[in-house]
Amino acid sequence: MPHVTYKIVEHDGGWAYTVNGVFSEPFPNRAAALAAARRAAAEQRVPGRTEVIEYETEDGKWRSETAAGNDRPETEVEG
C-alpha cells in the first residue's frame, strides 16, 4: 500500500505543507498549515468508487485501466 507523508514547512513568507515536493498554498501560521495538512491527509484516505480511467502516455498512446476506489494510501502528517 502506498504511503504519503505531509510535511509542514516555512514557505513563501508563511507556512505550507508539502507532499512529494509539491507545496500547498501558504498559510499565515504553522497551526493553520498543520490543520490543513491533517484535513488533506484524512480526505486522501477516504475510499471512492471503482472506475475505468483513460489517459495518454508519453508516447501518445491512450490507455484504459480500472482504478480501484478502495486503493487508498496510508497517510501521515509530520509537524
ABEGO torsion letter per residue (X at the ends): XBBBBBBBBBBGGBBBBBBGGBBBBBBABAAAAAAAAAAAAAAAABBBBBBBBBBBBAAGBBBBBBBBAABBBBBBBBX
